[in-house]
Structure formats: structure tokens, C-alpha cells
């Protein structure tokens, strides 16, 4: 297994959310995502210290997502290529620069 640089995007609004995956994390046979690679988050729990959810890539593959709200670490397990990284909170109405 080799590492690679990529990014995932997660949007959370109320009790709903979705995840946008890079091509390297999408299996050849997938379902449920749209043409822009967005998948709805299922079983989402937004707690004080962490966010947990899952999403269905296909009938056999339902990866689990965990974000540590203290450290910003994100982990996605169950894609065939597990993903770990760091999160940055972005306010859609604010400028970054």
C-alpha cells in the first residue's frame, strides 16, 4: 500500500451531511453517489468531541467515518484503502484569505 495526497470534503447541515470523495477512494463498482462524487452520510452522530457517520459505496462496502473534533483528525475505514488526514473547518460565508 502506498500513500497519496488527496482531499475529501464533508458538509454537515443539521442532522444531515454528505461526503465528496476523490476518485482514488471510489471503487470501480459503486452506487449511491452523484456525478460529482457526493454520497449522503448515514447514521450520523455529531457529538461534542467527535463526529461519526457511514456511507454506502455499493452493496458490500459501507465505510465508517470518524472526525475527532479536538484534534481535527479524520479516519475513513472500509473503502479498501483506508484514509486518514486532518480537517479544517470552513465557514462558507467567510473568506480564507
DSSP file (Angstrom, degrees, kcal/mol; ACC not computed):
  #  RESIDUE AA STRUCTURE BP1 BP2  ACC     N-H-->O    O-->H-N    N-H-->O    O-->H-N    TCO  KAPPA ALPHA  PHI   PSI    X-CA   Y-CA   Z-CA
    1    1 A X              0   0    0      0, 0.0     2,-0.4     0, 0.0    80,-0.0   0.000 360.0 360.0 360.0 136.4    0.0    0.0    0.0
    2    2 A X        -     0   0    0      0, 0.0     2,-0.1     0, 0.0     0, 0.0  -0.916 360.0-121.3-119.8 144.9    1.3    3.4   -0.9
    3    3 A X        -     0   0    0     -2,-0.4     2,-0.3     2,-0.0     0, 0.0  -0.410  29.9-177.7 -77.3 158.4    0.3    6.8    0.4
    4    4 A X        -     0   0    0     -2,-0.1     2,-0.5     2,-0.0     0, 0.0  -0.985  28.2-111.7-153.3 153.7   -1.0    9.6   -1.8
    5    5 A X        +     0   0    0     -2,-0.3     2,-0.3     2,-0.0    -2,-0.0  -0.757  54.6 129.3 -89.9 130.6   -2.1   13.2   -1.3
    6    6 A X        -     0   0    0     -2,-0.5     2,-0.3    16,-0.0    -2,-0.0  -0.947  40.7-128.9-162.7 178.2   -5.8   13.9   -1.8
    7    7 A X        -     0   0    0     -2,-0.3     2,-0.3    78,-0.1    15,-0.1  -0.994   5.8-158.0-140.7 146.3   -8.7   15.6    0.0
    8    8 A X        -     0   0    0     -2,-0.3     2,-0.4    13,-0.1    13,-0.2  -0.901  14.7-145.3-115.1 152.7  -12.2   14.7    1.0
    9    9 A X  E     -A   20   0A   0     11,-1.8    11,-3.1    -2,-0.3     2,-0.4  -0.976  12.3-169.7-120.5 132.8  -14.9   17.3    1.6
   10   10 A X  E     -A   19   0A   0     -2,-0.4     2,-0.5     9,-0.2     9,-0.2  -0.984   2.6-166.8-123.6 130.4  -17.6   16.8    4.2
   11   11 A X  E     -A   18   0A   0      7,-2.5     7,-2.2    -2,-0.4     2,-0.5  -0.971   4.8-172.7-116.1 129.7  -20.7   19.1    4.5
   12   12 A X  E     +A   17   0A   0     -2,-0.5     2,-0.4     5,-0.2     5,-0.2  -0.987   9.0 170.8-123.5 128.4  -22.8   18.9    7.7
   13   13 A X  E >   -A   16   0A   0      3,-2.7     3,-1.9    -2,-0.5     2,-0.3  -0.905  64.1 -51.4-139.8 107.3  -26.1   20.8    8.0
   14   14 A X  T 3  S-     0   0    0     -2,-0.4     0, 0.0     1,-0.3     0, 0.0  -0.488 120.8 -19.6  65.5-126.2  -28.2   20.0   11.0
   15   15 A X  T 3  S+     0   0    0     -2,-0.3     2,-0.3    -3,-0.1    -1,-0.3   0.334 127.1  77.0 -95.2   6.2  -28.7   16.2   11.3
   16   16 A X  E <   +A   13   0A   0     -3,-1.9    -3,-2.7    26,-0.0     2,-0.3  -0.758  52.7 160.7-114.2 161.0  -27.8   15.6    7.6
   17   17 A X  E     -A   12   0A   0     24,-0.4    24,-2.6    -2,-0.3     2,-0.3  -0.981  18.3-153.3-165.5 171.0  -24.5   15.5    5.8
   18   18 A X  E     -AB  11  40A   0     -7,-2.2    -7,-2.5    -2,-0.3     2,-0.4  -0.979   9.3-142.2-150.9 160.3  -22.6   14.3    2.8
   19   19 A X  E     -AB  10  39A   0     20,-2.7    20,-2.8    -2,-0.3     2,-0.5  -0.977   5.1-151.2-128.5 139.0  -19.1   13.4    1.7
   20   20 A X  E     -AB   9  38A   0    -11,-3.1   -11,-1.8    -2,-0.4     2,-0.3  -0.953  20.4-159.7-111.1 124.0  -17.3   14.1   -1.5
   21   21 A X        -     0   0    0     16,-2.1     2,-0.1    -2,-0.5   -13,-0.1  -0.752  15.8-121.4-106.6 147.1  -14.7   11.5   -2.4
   22   22 A X    >   -     0   0    0     -2,-0.3     3,-1.9   -15,-0.1     4,-0.3  -0.478  37.7-104.5 -76.1 158.4  -11.7   11.7   -4.7
   23   23 A X  G >  S+     0   0    0      1,-0.3     3,-1.5     2,-0.2    -1,-0.1   0.797 117.1  64.9 -54.0 -33.5  -11.5    9.1   -7.5
   24   24 A X  G 3  S+     0   0    0      1,-0.3    -1,-0.3     3,-0.0   -18,-0.0   0.704 102.3  49.0 -67.2 -18.9   -8.9    7.1   -5.7
   25   25 A X  G <  S+     0   0    0     -3,-1.9     2,-0.6     2,-0.1    -1,-0.3   0.331  93.4  89.2-101.4   6.5  -11.3    6.3   -2.9
   26   26 A X  S <  S-     0   0    0     -3,-1.5     4,-0.1    -4,-0.3    53,-0.0  -0.913  74.7-134.1-106.5 122.3  -14.2    5.2   -5.2
   27   27 A X        -     0   0    0     -2,-0.6    -2,-0.1     2,-0.2    53,-0.0  -0.283  25.8-108.0 -70.1 160.6  -14.3    1.5   -6.1
   28   28 A X  S    S+     0   0    0      1,-0.2     2,-0.7     2,-0.0    -1,-0.1   0.852 114.0  48.7 -57.9 -35.4  -14.9    0.6   -9.8
   29   29 A X  S    S+     0   0    0      2,-0.0     2,-0.3    29,-0.0    -1,-0.2  -0.914  80.6 148.0-107.6 109.3  -18.4   -0.7   -8.9
   30   30 A X        -     0   0    0     -2,-0.7     2,-0.3    -4,-0.1    28,-0.3  -0.944  21.1-176.8-139.1 159.0  -20.1    2.0   -6.8
   31   31 A X        +     0   0    0     26,-3.9     3,-0.1    -2,-0.3    -2,-0.0  -0.968  57.7  46.1-148.9 161.1  -23.7    3.2   -6.3
   32   32 A X  S    S+     0   0    0      1,-0.3     8,-0.4    -2,-0.3     2,-0.2   0.134  82.8 105.2  93.2 -21.5  -25.5    5.9   -4.4
   33   33 A X        -     0   0    0     24,-0.2    -1,-0.3     6,-0.1     6,-0.2  -0.497  65.5-124.7 -87.9 162.5  -23.1    8.8   -5.3
   34   34 A X    >   -     0   0    0      4,-1.7     3,-2.0    -2,-0.2    -1,-0.1  -0.355  38.7 -86.0 -96.4-176.3  -24.0   11.5   -7.7
   35   35 A X  T 3  S+     0   0    0      1,-0.3    -1,-0.0     2,-0.1    -2,-0.0   0.629 128.3  54.8 -67.5 -12.8  -22.0   12.6  -10.8
   36   36 A X  T 3  S-     0   0    0      2,-0.1    -1,-0.3     0, 0.0   -15,-0.0   0.197 120.9-105.7-103.5  15.2  -19.9   14.9   -8.7
   37   37 A X    <   +     0   0    0     -3,-2.0   -16,-2.1     1,-0.2     2,-0.4   0.790  69.2 148.0  68.9  31.9  -18.8   12.1   -6.3
   38   38 A X  E     -B   20   0A   0    -18,-0.2    -4,-1.7   -20,-0.0     2,-0.4  -0.837  24.4-172.1 -96.6 134.9  -21.1   13.1   -3.3
   39   39 A X  E     -B   19   0A   0    -20,-2.8   -20,-2.7    -2,-0.4    -6,-0.1  -0.982  25.9-116.7-123.0 137.3  -22.5   10.4   -1.1
   40   40 A X  E     -B   18   0A   0     -8,-0.4    16,-0.4    -2,-0.4     2,-0.4  -0.469  30.0-121.4 -69.7 143.9  -25.1   11.1    1.7
   41   41 A X        -     0   0    0    -24,-2.6   -24,-0.4    -2,-0.1     2,-0.3  -0.713  27.9-158.6 -86.6 136.1  -23.9   10.3    5.2
   42   42 A X  E     +C   54   0B   0     12,-4.1    12,-2.1    -2,-0.4   -26,-0.0  -0.762  66.3  12.3-110.1 157.6  -25.9    7.7    7.2
   43   43 A X  E    S-     0   0B   0     -2,-0.3     2,-0.2    10,-0.2    -1,-0.2   0.820  83.4-176.0  50.7  38.4  -26.2    7.1   10.9
   44   44 A X  E     -     0   0B   0     -3,-0.3     2,-0.5   -29,-0.2     9,-0.2  -0.473  14.3-173.7 -74.9 133.9  -24.6   10.5   11.6
   45   45 A X  E     -C   52   0B   0      7,-3.0     7,-2.5    -2,-0.2     2,-0.8  -0.982   6.9-165.7-126.1 116.8  -23.8   11.4   15.2
   46   46 A X  E     +C   51   0B   0     -2,-0.5     5,-0.2     5,-0.2     2,-0.1  -0.868  23.4 172.3-104.0 100.0  -22.5   14.9   15.8
   47   47 A X        -     0   0    0      3,-2.7    22,-0.0    -2,-0.8    -2,-0.0  -0.412  47.4 -99.5-100.7 178.5  -21.2   14.8   19.4
   48   48 A X  S    S+     0   0    0      1,-0.2     3,-0.1    -2,-0.1    -1,-0.1   0.885 120.3  23.2 -65.2 -39.1  -19.2   17.3   21.5
   49   49 A X  S    S+     0   0    0      1,-0.2    20,-2.3    20,-0.1    21,-0.7   0.585 128.1  18.1-107.3 -13.5  -15.9   15.5   20.9
   50   50 A X  E     - D   0  68B   0     18,-0.3    -3,-2.7    19,-0.2     2,-0.4  -0.993  54.6-138.9-155.5 160.4  -16.4   13.6   17.6
   51   51 A X  E     -CD  46  67B   0     16,-2.3    16,-2.6    -2,-0.3     2,-0.4  -0.991  25.0-175.2-120.4 130.1  -18.5   13.2   14.5
   52   52 A X  E     +CD  45  66B   0     -7,-2.5    -7,-3.0    -2,-0.4     2,-0.3  -0.960  15.6 138.0-126.4 145.0  -19.3    9.7   13.4
   53   53 A X  E     - D   0  65B   0     12,-1.9    12,-3.3    -2,-0.4     2,-0.3  -0.965  29.7-143.6-165.6 174.8  -21.1    8.5   10.2
   54   54 A X  E     -CD  42  64B   0    -12,-2.1   -12,-4.1    -2,-0.3     2,-0.3  -0.925   9.0-162.7-141.0 167.6  -21.1    5.9    7.5
   55   55 A X        -     0   0    0      8,-1.5     2,-0.7    -2,-0.3     8,-0.4  -0.983  22.7-117.9-151.1 153.5  -22.0    6.0    3.8
   56   56 A X        +     0   0    0    -16,-0.4     6,-0.2    -2,-0.3   -25,-0.1  -0.839  26.3 173.2-103.1 112.8  -22.7    3.3    1.2
   57   57 A X  S    S-     0   0    0      4,-2.4   -26,-3.9    -2,-0.7     2,-0.3   0.854  74.2 -30.1 -80.1 -38.0  -20.3    3.0   -1.7
   58   58 A X  B >  S-G   61   0C   0      3,-1.4     3,-0.6   -28,-0.3    -1,-0.3  -0.908  83.7 -68.1-162.2-174.3  -22.0   -0.2   -3.0
   59   59 A X  T 3  S+     0   0    0     -2,-0.3     3,-0.1     1,-0.2   -29,-0.0   0.742 131.3  31.3 -60.8 -25.0  -23.9   -3.2   -1.7
   60   60 A X  T 3  S+     0   0    0      1,-0.1     2,-0.6    -4,-0.0    -1,-0.2   0.532 109.3  70.2-108.7  -9.4  -20.9   -4.6    0.1
   61   61 A X  B <   +G   58   0C   0     -3,-0.6    -4,-2.4    18,-0.0    -3,-1.4  -0.915  42.4 158.2-124.0 108.6  -19.0   -1.6    1.1
   62   62 A X        -     0   0    0     -2,-0.6    -6,-0.2    -6,-0.2    17,-0.1  -0.752  27.4-157.8-127.2  83.2  -20.2    0.8    3.8
   63   63 A X        -     0   0    0     -8,-0.4    -8,-1.5    -2,-0.4     2,-0.4  -0.169   9.1-132.0 -62.0 153.9  -17.2    2.7    5.1
   64   64 A X  E     -DE  54  77B   0     13,-2.6    13,-2.4   -10,-0.2     2,-0.4  -0.894  16.1-155.6-110.4 139.2  -17.2    4.3    8.5
   65   65 A X  E     +DE  53  76B   0    -12,-3.3   -12,-1.9    -2,-0.4     2,-0.4  -0.916  11.6 179.8-116.5 137.6  -16.1    7.9    9.1
   66   66 A X  E     -DE  52  75B   0      9,-2.2     9,-2.4    -2,-0.4     2,-0.5  -0.985   5.4-172.6-139.8 129.1  -14.8    9.4   12.3
   67   67 A X  E     -DE  51  74B   0    -16,-2.6   -16,-2.3    -2,-0.4     2,-0.7  -0.986  18.1-144.0-120.5 123.2  -13.7   13.0   12.9
   68   68 A X  E  >  -D   50   0B   0      5,-2.8     4,-2.4    -2,-0.5   -18,-0.3  -0.778   9.5-159.1 -83.1 115.1  -12.1   13.9   16.3
   69   69 A X  T  4 S+     0   0    0    -20,-2.3   -19,-0.2    -2,-0.7    -1,-0.1   0.636  86.6  52.0 -75.3 -13.3  -13.3   17.5   16.9
   70   70 A X  T  4 S+     0   0    0    -21,-0.7    -1,-0.2     3,-0.1   -20,-0.1   0.905 124.3  21.9 -85.3 -48.0  -10.5   18.2   19.3
   71   71 A X  T  4 S-     0   0    0      2,-0.1    -2,-0.2    15,-0.0     3,-0.1   0.683  96.7-126.6 -94.1 -20.8   -7.5   17.3   17.1
   72   72 A X     <  +     0   0    0     -4,-2.4    15,-2.6     1,-0.3     2,-0.2   0.515  55.1 152.2  83.9   5.2   -9.2   17.6   13.7
   73   73 A X  E     - F   0  86B   0     -5,-0.2    -5,-2.8    13,-0.2     2,-0.4  -0.479  26.7-163.1 -71.9 138.8   -8.1   14.0   12.8
   74   74 A X  E     -EF  67  85B   0     11,-2.4    11,-2.0    -7,-0.2     2,-0.4  -0.962   7.5-175.7-121.1 141.0  -10.3   12.2   10.3
   75   75 A X  E     -EF  66  84B   0     -9,-2.4    -9,-2.2    -2,-0.4     2,-0.5  -0.997   7.0-172.3-137.1 132.2  -10.3    8.5    9.6
   76   76 A X  E     -EF  65  83B   0      7,-3.0     7,-2.5    -2,-0.4     2,-0.4  -0.992  13.2-176.3-122.7 122.9  -12.3    6.6    7.0
   77   77 A X  E     +E   64   0B   0    -13,-2.4   -13,-2.6    -2,-0.5    -2,-0.0  -0.953  54.3  41.7-123.8 138.9  -12.2    2.8    7.2
   78   78 A X  S    S+     0   0    0     -2,-0.4    -1,-0.1   -15,-0.2   -15,-0.1   0.600  72.0 108.1 108.5  15.3  -13.7    0.2    5.0
   79   79 A X  S    S-     0   0    0     -3,-0.2    -2,-0.1   -15,-0.1     3,-0.1   0.485  94.0-107.1 -96.0  -3.8  -13.0    1.6    1.5
   80   80 A X  S    S+     0   0    0    -53,-0.0     2,-0.4     0, 0.0   -55,-0.0  -0.033 116.1  56.9  92.8 -30.0  -10.4   -1.0    0.6
   81   81 A X  S    S-     0   0    0    -56,-0.1    -5,-0.0   -80,-0.0     0, 0.0  -0.872  89.4-143.7-130.3  97.7   -7.9    2.0    1.0
   82   82 A X        -     0   0    0     -2,-0.4     2,-0.4    -4,-0.1    -5,-0.2  -0.274  15.0-147.6 -62.1 149.9   -8.3    3.4    4.5
   83   83 A X  E     +F   76   0B   0     -7,-2.5    -7,-3.0   -58,-0.0     2,-0.3  -0.968  19.4 174.6-125.0 134.2   -7.9    7.2    4.7
   84   84 A X  E     +F   75   0B   0     -2,-0.4     2,-0.3    -9,-0.2    -9,-0.2  -0.980  20.3 122.0-133.7 150.6   -6.5    9.4    7.4
   85   85 A X  E     -F   74   0B   0    -11,-2.0   -11,-2.4    -2,-0.3     2,-0.4  -0.945  52.4 -74.0-175.7-164.5   -5.9   13.1    7.5
   86   86 A X  E     -F   73   0B   0     -2,-0.3     2,-0.3   -13,-0.2   -13,-0.2  -0.925  35.1-140.4-120.4 143.8   -6.6   16.4    9.1
   87   87 A X        -     0   0    0    -15,-2.6     2,-0.4    -2,-0.4   -20,-0.0  -0.764   7.1-162.1-103.7 148.0   -9.7   18.5    8.9
   88   88 A X        -     0   0    0     -2,-0.3     2,-0.4     2,-0.0   -16,-0.0  -1.000  21.6-130.7-123.8 129.4  -10.1   22.3    8.6
   89   89 A X        -     0   0    0     -2,-0.4     2,-0.5     2,-0.0    -2,-0.0  -0.651  25.3-165.1 -79.2 132.4  -13.4   23.9    9.5
   90   90 A X        -     0   0    0     -2,-0.4     2,-0.7     3,-0.0     5,-0.0  -0.978  15.5-147.1-123.5 127.8  -14.5   26.2    6.7
   91   91 A X    >   -     0   0    0     -2,-0.5     3,-2.1     1,-0.1    -2,-0.0  -0.839  14.2-146.7 -89.8 116.0  -17.3   28.8    7.1
   92   92 A X  T 3  S+     0   0    0     -2,-0.7    -1,-0.1     1,-0.3     0, 0.0   0.717  96.3  50.2 -60.7 -19.8  -18.9   29.0    3.7
   93   93 A X  T 3  S+     0   0    0      2,-0.1     2,-0.3    -3,-0.0    -1,-0.3   0.507  99.8  79.8 -93.7  -4.5  -19.7   32.7    4.2
   94   94 A X  S <  S-     0   0    0     -3,-2.1     2,-0.3     1,-0.0    -3,-0.0  -0.751  76.4-122.1-107.7 151.0  -16.2   33.7    5.2
   95   95 A X        -     0   0    0     -2,-0.3    -4,-0.1     1,-0.1    -2,-0.1  -0.619   8.1-155.6 -83.4 146.7  -13.0   34.4    3.2
   96   96 A X              0   0    0     -2,-0.3    -1,-0.1     1,-0.0    -2,-0.0   0.778 360.0 360.0 -90.2 -31.5  -10.0   32.3    3.9
   97   97 A X              0   0    0      0, 0.0    -2,-0.0     0, 0.0    -1,-0.0   0.332 360.0 360.0-127.5 360.0   -7.5   34.9    2.5
